[in-house]
């Protein structure tokens, strides 16, 4: 059974001051620069393309991970899966997304200045396994797990289909449109704009630090995963990115769910428009193909989208599958 406790809030952005980083003693390998973390189907965290979110267990060997401060006690953790955002101040601890159990344990143990304190909250940007599979690790050490109201239902359906219900921990605090929490001298917010990558993506912000976590609304120069069974809408995704671009500050630091090594998993507000332009070009390509009477297979037979060389991954390539999904959306 999924227990859901409703919560409401108003929206805002988070501002965070630079903070020193405590070394994580249990990492047996040197912490490396945040690597490009591909979609959950890539068990190594590489830029694998085309596969669906996976609930696969961690690969053998210790995960390579990094804690990187951004500003005002806020930073990111890169391991395997979607980028984790964190607030670690003397008065509050908050984590956004939880990756997989192995890297979640590394993140929890090495969270700067934690000293066994309870976390104020863990937030899930959406339901995919590479953002929620670490929930069981964090659950005993946090007061609440927060997500948009559609997330527990989508997570339940995906886990039921994959036979992994027994390993799920769901959000116990949900919100329809917005959520807000004062965490010490920081304010953490979450806002739902509508269907995009899934039908439960929330944009989260550390207001005072001015850091915005986009979750998988941005795959930084990486062909995205479009979860049509999970309520995705490519047309809606374009609109969501435009709405978020209008709603959040130009000088914020933006955290992205995934990205290639060259560009990383943080960026600026205009990176949202790079993602929007890619999705728009996909829609245009498919619409023109439909108008010309081409079949789905003919339209999807494209190795690289002209004008977007940074997104190209030679093999495996997610692009044909995405174009097929766009075709299904436009012809539904």
Protein Blocks (a to p, Z undefined) as FASTA:
>chain_A
ZZdddddddddddddddddddddfklcbdcddddddddfklmnopacehiacdfbdcdeh
idddddddfbehiacddfedcdddddddfkbccdehjkjfklmmmmmmmoghklopacfb
dcdfblbfklmmmmmmmmmmcfbdcddfklmmmmmmmmmmnopmmmpccdfbdcfkbccd
dehjaccddddfbjckbmcbccdddfklopacekjmbcghiacdddfknopafklmmmmm
mmmmmmpcfkbccddfbdcfklopadcfklmmmmmmmmmmmmmmmmmmmmnopafklmmm
cfbdghilmlpcfbacfklmmmmmmmmmmmZZ
